[in-house]
Amino acid sequence: MRKHPAIRSVVLPAALASVLLPFSAGAGATTTHSTNHHAAVSGAQVRMFEPLPPATVRVPAAVAMLTRTDFIMWSRVAVCEQSGNWHVLGSKYSGGLGISNVNWVAYGGRQFAWNAAYATPAEQIVVAKRINAGYGVPDQYGCASW
């Protein structure tokens, strides 16, 4: 198995990892679970949990470079394109941004998933930014094509 040069490990705080891990599952996310501890309090068993340690998540470097603004801008596009559903599978256009299946392959989407519908929102945004390179910010005030 060859190593992909654009993949790196990122250590996230447990609170942030709990939010991002559902979106990073396609990127080989792993977590470490804490063990349960039991304590007797006035004759009753009470479960006490220790805080989760930081999780190590393997994400492509391009995904790690996305900003909060990228998510806000492209989420507006997703609302116009697919009513905010990031996992639409179509015969011609797929994913929340309505990326054509041909462009998904042409702009490196297979790095993340075989089809945009199976990629995370962050991965779809990376491909959309590649497609939209040189055109600036996508339409934020209406539902014009980007």
Protein Blocks (a to p, Z undefined) as FASTA:
>chain_A
ZZdfkbccddddfklmmmmmmmmmmnopacdddddddddeehiacddddddddddddddf
klmmpcfklmmmmmmmmmmmnnopakbccfkbgcjkopafklmmmnopmmmombfklpcf
klmmmmmmmmmgonlpadfkbccdZZ
